[in-house]
Amino acid sequence: MSKSARKRSRTRPITNVKVRAKKSTWFKWLQPGLLVKRWLFLSLIGGVLIVLGLAISIQLRPVLFISRIVKNLTESLVSLLPSYISGPLAILIGLGLLWMGHKQVLASITQVLMPDDDQKLVDKLLNHHKLHRGAKIVAIGGGTGLSNLLRGLKRYSANITAIVTVADDGGSSGRLRREHGVLPPGDIRNCLAALADEEKLVTELFQYRFQAGEGLSGHSFGNLFLTAMSEITGDLEKAITASSSVLAVRGRVLPATLEDVVLWAVLEDGQYIEGESAISEANGVIRQFGCKPDHPKAVPQAVKAIAEADCIIISPGSLYTSIIPNLLVPEILEAIAKRQVPCIYICNIMSQMGETQDYTVADHVDALDTIAGTRLFDAVLVQKTPPSSQSLAKYADQGSHFIEVDRDHLVELNCPILLADVMKESPNGSVSHDSDKLSGVLMRWYNRS
């Protein structure tokens, strides 16, 4: 085979693929739900009305005038070509002009809206339409567990509301809380980044910590950004709304309360401790748990989101310092208890020193039942298999263990379990929930509920 023949044989399949891809793209525009065809048709009607209006304005009889023009054109075409040729030819030319005009209009719009994006505009519209028709999901929690969950859920719906605890008093968030009197922005920052369209870039930007500078060292950019927004807009709720617009967030993030909440715990040895970070660092067994003030007022939008939800998810995370603080807000607790929609709790994979050492899955369920005074969820999602021996050894050195499923105790508590492989194990032995696996299991469970 000659060099030119080989080149043609390589080029032909690629060209055919491109042609098929273009045809497929144009067929997509005909799919229902894009809200495009109706407006194009409306524009066509508008154009016809304009022509008729002009004709009437100059006192022409539009119907008679148009019919005469059509008659003259028809007679001219028939005189040149037979009717069985001229008719279909006119139709084809008209369709070709119409197609070319619409193609150029859409190409111009695409060039303006998506100059550097390889994804087709029609694909973006279809994806946008699908996500905005997705289930209304409320995810409740805090810490990295909630942001990890949101990262997967945003592939299925744009109607996500994340309700986040604001009890953090350590690290950069704690410093800003003490120095500026703002609510701790750390968990909210992580959730905004997880729901952003440009997630990778926003996460890197928000997680960036200043290494030097008087007053800056140790602070993350995201915390400073939200603090500045809070001072500009007047409160954290407005700051989150404004930040969501700037970051093109898919869904919304709400604090559970806007009050300055301080957690407290009484340990098994009778020791009383205040402060989220101090509770974790005490490494004791928690016997009583609460917050100051006793009955913090909920953010109204958070309560409304729960009432209107199609599905409620209690995320994985630190049981006492990320999950339970949301339930200490009476209106949040009452709204979940009254819900008429599916609700599931995602249990942690590994225990946490200072909070859940020696806990089983049933112990987690029991702790939530005790705080709530009732059962809030329909089932608990549990990792099916333990991590590798290397990971278990690494966590054992830190006083942590795989959270076992104690079926007998769960039967006593009348708590259904959903076993699934939702774990991600990194090369360094760290274990976490896999965002994609987790969201896939949750959506299948929701669709069956």
Phi, psi and omega per residue, in radians:
M1 nan 2.334 -3.126
S2 -1.231 2.886 -3.131
K3 -1.105 -0.714 -3.136
S4 -1.161 -0.632 3.121
A5 -1.165 -0.718 3.114
R6 -1.100 -0.685 -3.133
K7 -1.116 -0.722 3.117
R8 -1.118 -0.691 -3.123
S9 -1.161 -0.533 3.103
R10 -1.356 -0.585 -3.043
T11 -1.343 -0.639 -3.025
R12 -1.040 -0.844 3.140
P13 -1.078 -0.686 -3.136
I14 -1.101 -0.751 3.132
T15 -1.095 -0.752 3.125
N16 -1.071 -0.702 3.115
V17 -1.084 -0.746 -3.141
K18 -1.116 -0.714 3.128
V19 -1.108 -0.800 3.115
R20 -1.075 -0.674 3.133
A21 -1.114 -0.699 3.126
K22 -1.152 -0.749 3.100
K23 -1.054 -0.753 3.141
S24 -1.071 -0.701 -3.138
T25 -1.081 -0.761 -3.108
W26 -1.228 -0.581 3.067
F27 -1.132 -0.554 3.132
K28 -1.074 -0.573 -3.137
W29 -1.137 -0.320 -3.141
L30 -1.525 -0.108 -3.114
Q31 -1.211 2.530 3.134
P32 -1.209 2.644 3.027
G33 1.756 -0.197 -3.118
L34 -1.393 -0.268 3.137
L35 1.036 0.675 3.140
V36 -1.944 -0.833 -3.041
K37 -1.032 -0.715 -3.098
R38 -1.075 -0.643 -3.117
W39 -1.317 -0.595 3.052
L40 -1.122 -0.735 3.115
F41 -1.135 -0.695 3.116
L42 -1.111 -0.673 3.102
S43 -1.103 -0.696 3.126
L44 -1.101 -0.771 3.096
I45 -1.070 -0.723 3.115
G46 -1.036 -0.740 3.127
G47 -1.093 -0.747 3.117
V48 -1.093 -0.741 3.140
L49 -1.123 -0.626 3.107
I50 -1.106 -0.801 3.123
V51 -1.070 -0.784 3.132
L52 -1.121 -0.696 3.130
G53 -1.103 -0.744 3.101
L54 -1.097 -0.719 3.141
A55 -1.097 -0.740 3.134
I56 -1.160 -0.672 -3.106
S57 -1.081 -0.579 3.134
I58 -1.729 0.405 3.004
Q59 1.055 0.639 3.003
L60 -1.653 2.677 3.034
R61 -1.563 1.695 -2.948
P62 -1.009 -0.717 -3.076
V63 -1.178 -0.814 3.137
L64 -1.140 -0.730 -3.129
F65 -1.079 -0.816 -3.125
I66 -1.160 -0.705 -3.129
S67 -1.118 -0.638 3.112
R68 -1.163 -0.718 3.107
I69 -1.074 -0.805 -3.135
V70 -1.081 -0.698 -3.133
K71 -1.123 -0.782 -3.135
N72 -1.117 -0.741 3.123
L73 -1.123 -0.714 -3.127
T74 -1.111 -0.787 -3.137
E75 -1.110 -0.657 3.127
S76 -1.138 -0.761 -3.131
L77 -1.143 -0.744 -3.113
V78 -1.155 -0.594 3.123
S79 -1.191 -0.504 3.120
L80 -1.487 -0.748 -3.096
L81 -2.330 2.634 3.077
P82 -1.059 2.697 -3.077
S83 -1.068 -0.614 -3.128
Y84 -1.235 -0.183 3.052
I85 -1.818 -0.840 -3.059
S86 -1.134 -0.633 -3.134
G87 -1.099 -1.030 3.114
P88 -1.044 -0.582 -3.138
L89 -1.126 -0.739 3.123
A90 -1.107 -0.714 3.128
I91 -1.098 -0.771 -3.120
L92 -1.128 -0.720 3.122
I93 -1.118 -0.741 3.125
G94 -1.086 -0.782 3.112
L95 -1.114 -0.679 3.133
G96 -1.111 -0.745 3.113
L97 -1.140 -0.737 3.124
L98 -1.085 -0.762 3.134
W99 -1.119 -0.758 -3.125
M100 -1.125 -0.719 3.140
G101 -1.094 -0.813 3.131
H102 -1.139 -0.655 3.136
K103 -1.068 -0.777 -3.115
Q104 -1.198 -0.614 3.091
V105 -1.105 -0.833 -3.132
L106 -1.149 -0.631 3.104
A107 -1.121 -0.677 3.124
S108 -1.154 -0.740 3.124
I109 -1.113 -0.773 -3.136
T110 -1.070 -0.716 -3.116
Q111 -1.104 -0.609 -3.141
V112 -1.336 -0.800 -3.045
L113 -1.387 -0.563 -3.039
M114 -2.362 1.099 -3.053
P115 -1.121 -0.544 -3.060
D116 -2.060 0.256 -3.061
D117 -1.803 2.220 -3.137
D118 -1.363 -0.337 -3.109
Q119 -1.236 2.405 3.140
K120 -1.143 2.525 3.110
L121 -1.027 -0.710 -3.137
V122 -1.094 -0.644 3.110
D123 -1.149 -0.670 3.113
K124 -1.151 -0.718 3.126
L125 -1.126 -0.750 3.113
L126 -1.085 -0.765 3.136
N127 -1.135 -0.740 3.123
H128 -1.069 -0.770 -3.123
H129 -1.113 -0.752 -3.132
K130 -1.113 -0.792 -3.090
L131 -1.165 -0.672 -3.104
H132 -1.369 -0.138 2.991
R133 -1.751 0.086 -3.116
G134 -1.226 2.946 -3.115
A135 -1.083 2.589 3.026
K136 -1.414 1.859 -3.057
I137 -1.903 2.288 3.023
V138 -1.952 2.133 3.104
A139 -1.966 2.245 -3.029
I140 -2.084 2.298 3.112
G141 2.852 -2.450 -3.121
G142 3.086 3.121 3.120
G143 1.202 -2.938 -3.118
T144 -1.219 -0.410 3.137
G145 -1.070 -0.740 -3.130
L146 -1.217 -0.813 -3.130
S147 -1.097 -0.631 3.101
N148 -1.127 -0.699 3.095
L149 -1.119 -0.791 -3.101
L150 -1.096 -0.612 -3.123
R151 -1.008 -0.610 3.115
G152 -1.497 -0.677 -3.079
L153 -1.129 -0.523 -3.069
K154 -1.177 -0.197 3.057
R155 -1.339 -0.264 -3.068
Y156 -1.917 -0.398 -3.096
S157 -2.759 2.583 3.008
A158 -1.755 -0.041 -3.134
N159 -1.659 0.986 -3.104
I160 -1.853 2.354 2.992
T161 -2.116 2.093 3.083
A162 -1.738 2.112 3.092
I163 -1.810 2.087 -2.891
V164 -2.057 2.424 3.058
T165 -1.212 2.604 3.135
V166 -2.253 0.787 -3.097
A167 -1.850 0.035 -3.093
D168 -1.103 2.368 3.098
D169 -2.350 0.298 -3.136
G170 -1.983 2.902 3.058
G171 1.073 -2.601 -3.112
S172 -1.068 -0.735 -3.137
S173 -1.055 -0.749 3.139
G174 -1.121 -0.700 3.122
R175 -1.119 -0.777 3.126
L176 -1.138 -0.607 3.115
R177 -1.122 -0.742 -3.117
R178 -1.328 -0.696 -3.015
E179 -1.473 -0.562 -3.061
H180 -1.999 -0.134 3.120
G181 1.235 0.390 3.120
V182 -1.688 2.774 3.039
L183 -1.218 2.563 -3.084
P184 -1.058 2.152 -3.042
P185 -1.628 -0.046 -2.973
G186 -0.981 -0.938 -3.103
D187 -1.176 -0.634 3.113
I188 -1.137 -0.727 3.092
R189 -0.988 -0.809 -3.127
N190 -1.115 -0.666 -3.136
C191 -1.222 -0.700 3.093
L192 -1.073 -0.753 3.130
A193 -1.113 -0.719 -3.111
A194 -1.143 -0.562 -3.102
L195 -1.599 -0.121 -3.112
A196 -1.207 2.583 3.095
D197 -1.090 -0.801 3.091
E198 -1.597 1.118 -2.970
E199 -1.024 -0.819 -3.045
K200 -1.064 -0.833 -3.111
L201 -1.175 -0.786 -3.121
V202 -1.120 -0.705 3.119
T203 -1.080 -0.812 3.119
E204 -1.067 -0.713 -3.139
L205 -1.180 -0.828 -3.090
F206 -1.225 -0.511 -3.125
Q207 -1.473 -0.176 -3.097
Y208 -1.072 2.228 3.134
R209 -1.951 2.317 3.120
F210 -1.241 2.298 -3.106
Q211 -1.633 -0.259 -3.098
A212 -2.586 2.995 3.115
G213 1.865 2.259 -3.111
E214 -1.125 2.105 -3.125
G215 1.497 -0.299 -3.121
L216 -1.696 -0.547 -3.042
S217 -0.959 2.218 3.114
G218 1.641 -0.299 3.139
H219 -1.434 2.519 3.020
S220 -1.574 2.616 -3.135
F221 -1.063 -0.705 -3.119
G222 -1.055 -0.704 3.108
N223 -1.119 -0.737 3.122
L224 -1.167 -0.669 3.122
F225 -1.051 -0.858 -3.122
L226 -1.193 -0.604 3.085
T227 -1.117 -0.776 3.101
A228 -1.096 -0.743 3.103
M229 -1.075 -0.672 3.135
S230 -1.100 -0.714 -3.131
E231 -1.263 -0.556 3.128
I232 -1.289 -0.788 -3.047
T233 -1.524 -0.379 3.086
G234 1.956 -0.494 3.059
D235 -2.755 2.966 -3.034
L236 -1.180 -0.641 -3.113
E237 -1.075 -0.805 3.108
K238 -1.166 -0.609 3.126
A239 -1.116 -0.705 3.141
I240 -1.157 -0.737 3.127
T241 -1.061 -0.806 3.132
A242 -1.125 -0.739 -3.140
S243 -1.129 -0.653 3.130
S244 -1.072 -0.667 3.110
S245 -1.181 -0.753 -3.122
V246 -1.114 -0.685 -3.031
L247 -1.618 0.031 -3.105
A248 0.931 0.983 -3.103
V249 -1.353 2.377 3.128
R250 -1.611 1.623 -3.026
G251 2.012 -2.787 3.116
R252 -2.587 2.749 -3.134
V253 -2.138 2.301 -3.130
L254 -2.297 2.405 2.988
P255 -1.266 2.601 3.117
A256 -1.143 -0.623 3.132
T257 -2.606 2.763 3.064
L258 -1.808 0.101 3.119
E259 -1.486 2.704 -3.121
D260 -1.403 1.613 -3.026
V261 -1.579 2.317 3.046
V262 -2.073 2.169 3.139
L263 -1.414 2.609 3.029
W264 -2.412 2.705 3.135
A265 -2.547 2.563 2.985
V266 -1.947 2.140 -3.088
L267 -1.505 2.977 -3.112
E268 -1.016 -0.564 -3.136
D269 -1.478 0.123 3.108
G270 1.580 -0.065 -3.117
Q271 -1.211 2.349 3.111
Y272 -1.803 2.236 -3.077
I273 -2.295 2.430 3.070
E274 -2.037 2.524 3.065
G275 1.801 2.302 -3.086
E276 -0.996 -0.830 -3.095
S277 -1.225 -0.624 -3.140
A278 -1.175 -0.616 3.127
I279 -1.116 -0.787 -3.139
S280 -1.150 -0.673 -3.083
E281 -1.304 -0.307 -3.086
A282 -1.231 -0.424 3.121
N283 0.976 0.586 3.115
G284 -1.815 3.077 3.084
V285 -1.647 2.098 -3.052
I286 -1.387 2.246 3.121
R287 -1.950 -0.567 3.078
Q288 -2.354 2.621 -3.078
F289 -2.618 2.483 3.137
G290 -2.944 -2.886 -3.123
C291 -2.581 2.838 3.014
K292 -2.094 2.266 -0.093
P293 -1.140 2.841 -3.041
D294 -1.143 -0.635 -3.068
H295 -2.257 1.295 3.137
P296 -1.127 2.535 -3.102
K297 -1.430 2.379 -3.115
A298 -1.364 2.731 2.963
V299 -1.259 2.135 -3.059
P300 -0.949 -0.659 -3.127
Q301 -1.122 -0.545 3.114
A302 -1.188 -0.761 3.111
V303 -1.113 -0.729 3.131
K304 -1.119 -0.701 -3.138
A305 -1.083 -0.710 3.117
I306 -1.135 -0.735 -3.119
A307 -1.130 -0.537 -3.074
E308 -1.727 0.037 -3.039
A309 -1.235 2.654 2.973
D310 -1.632 -0.368 -3.110
C311 -2.739 2.444 3.125
I312 -2.121 2.314 -3.127
I313 -2.182 2.169 3.008
I314 -1.629 1.995 -2.923
S315 -1.306 2.882 2.951
P316 -1.216 2.841 -3.137
G317 2.643 3.077 3.106
S318 -1.012 2.082 -2.978
L319 -1.005 -0.885 -3.022
Y320 -1.533 -0.434 -3.054
T321 -1.931 -0.112 3.088
S322 -2.134 -0.668 -3.066
I323 -1.609 -0.986 -3.054
I324 -1.073 -0.620 3.125
P325 -0.930 -0.560 3.080
N326 -1.160 -0.594 -3.113
L327 -1.387 -0.188 3.072
L328 -1.414 -0.074 3.035
V329 -1.607 1.882 -2.973
P330 -0.930 -0.718 -3.099
E331 -1.184 -0.607 3.081
I332 -1.147 -0.826 3.141
L333 -1.053 -0.791 -3.117
E334 -1.122 -0.694 -3.128
A335 -1.139 -0.692 3.108
I336 -1.183 -0.731 -3.116
A337 -1.114 -0.530 -3.112
K338 -1.516 -0.150 -3.007
R339 -1.040 2.612 3.117
Q340 -2.001 0.322 -3.063
V341 -2.097 2.873 3.139
P342 -1.043 2.440 3.102
C343 -2.410 2.352 -3.111
I344 -2.353 2.543 3.083
Y345 -1.912 2.293 3.117
I346 -1.750 1.956 -3.110
C347 -1.360 2.575 3.077
N348 -1.079 2.741 3.087
I349 -1.487 -0.712 -3.125
M350 -2.067 2.637 3.112
S351 -1.314 2.955 -3.095
Q352 -2.280 2.163 3.105
M353 -1.063 2.406 3.137
G354 1.559 -0.156 3.132
E355 -2.373 -0.909 -3.006
T356 -2.284 0.510 3.081
Q357 -1.057 2.378 -3.124
D358 1.227 0.142 3.133
Y359 -1.359 2.562 2.948
T360 -1.836 3.138 3.081
V361 -1.064 -0.740 -3.136
A362 -1.099 -0.597 3.108
D363 -1.126 -0.672 3.070
H364 -1.088 -0.818 3.141
V365 -1.078 -0.761 -3.124
D366 -1.090 -0.703 3.134
A367 -1.113 -0.734 3.129
L368 -1.186 -0.704 3.106
D369 -1.077 -0.708 -3.101
T370 -1.148 -0.809 -3.140
I371 -1.121 -0.761 -3.062
A372 -1.377 -0.479 -3.064
G373 1.372 0.115 3.138
T374 -2.861 2.970 3.060
R375 -1.493 2.143 -3.060
L376 -1.654 -0.324 -2.988
F377 -2.259 2.815 -3.102
D378 -1.520 -0.472 -3.095
A379 -2.764 2.846 3.059
V380 -2.068 2.267 3.134
L381 -1.580 2.205 -3.025
V382 -2.235 2.439 3.042
Q383 -1.093 2.294 -2.984
K384 -1.262 -0.776 -3.065
T385 -2.167 2.616 3.141
P386 -1.286 2.864 3.077
P387 -1.190 3.123 3.119
S388 -1.168 2.833 3.140
S389 -1.065 -0.592 3.119
Q390 -1.112 -0.759 3.124
S391 -1.176 -0.718 3.119
L392 -1.060 -0.685 3.117
A393 -1.152 -0.705 3.127
K394 -1.087 -0.789 -3.127
Y395 -1.242 -0.561 3.114
A396 -1.081 -0.610 3.097
D397 -1.111 -0.426 3.139
Q398 -1.712 0.125 3.141
G399 1.371 0.390 -3.097
S400 -2.017 2.694 -3.106
H401 -2.512 2.849 3.066
F402 -1.213 2.336 -3.091
I403 -1.410 1.960 -3.045
E404 -1.383 2.649 3.056
V405 -1.600 1.868 3.102
D406 -1.679 1.589 -2.979
R407 -1.056 -0.695 -3.103
D408 -1.061 -0.794 -3.141
H409 -1.148 -0.667 3.124
L410 -1.154 -0.622 3.072
V411 -1.123 -0.735 3.095
E412 -1.041 -0.664 -3.133
L413 -1.424 -0.066 -3.109
N414 0.966 0.850 -3.089
C415 -2.038 1.931 3.068
P416 -1.146 2.571 3.110
I417 -2.110 2.611 3.058
L418 -2.088 1.883 -3.136
L419 -1.575 2.298 -3.138
A420 -2.752 2.732 3.059
D421 -1.527 1.730 -3.094
V422 -2.188 0.409 -3.019
M423 -1.760 2.554 2.998
K424 -2.152 2.203 -3.103
E425 -2.037 2.026 -3.091
S426 -1.432 2.814 -3.124
P427 -0.991 -0.498 -3.133
N428 -1.470 0.078 3.074
G429 1.654 -0.027 3.118
S430 -1.288 2.506 -3.089
V431 -2.102 2.388 3.075
S432 -2.686 3.009 3.047
H433 -1.338 2.408 3.065
D434 -1.429 2.077 -3.040
S435 -0.985 -0.799 -3.079
D436 -1.209 -0.814 3.123
K437 -1.073 -0.781 -3.085
L438 -1.089 -0.851 -3.119
S439 -1.133 -0.643 3.112
G440 -1.094 -0.796 3.116
V441 -1.100 -0.749 -3.116
L442 -1.119 -0.740 -3.110
M443 -1.217 -0.612 3.064
R444 -1.151 -0.735 3.097
W445 -1.071 -0.765 -3.139
Y446 -1.092 -0.754 -3.108
N447 -1.165 -0.425 3.103
R448 -1.546 -0.289 -3.052
S449 -1.339 nan nan
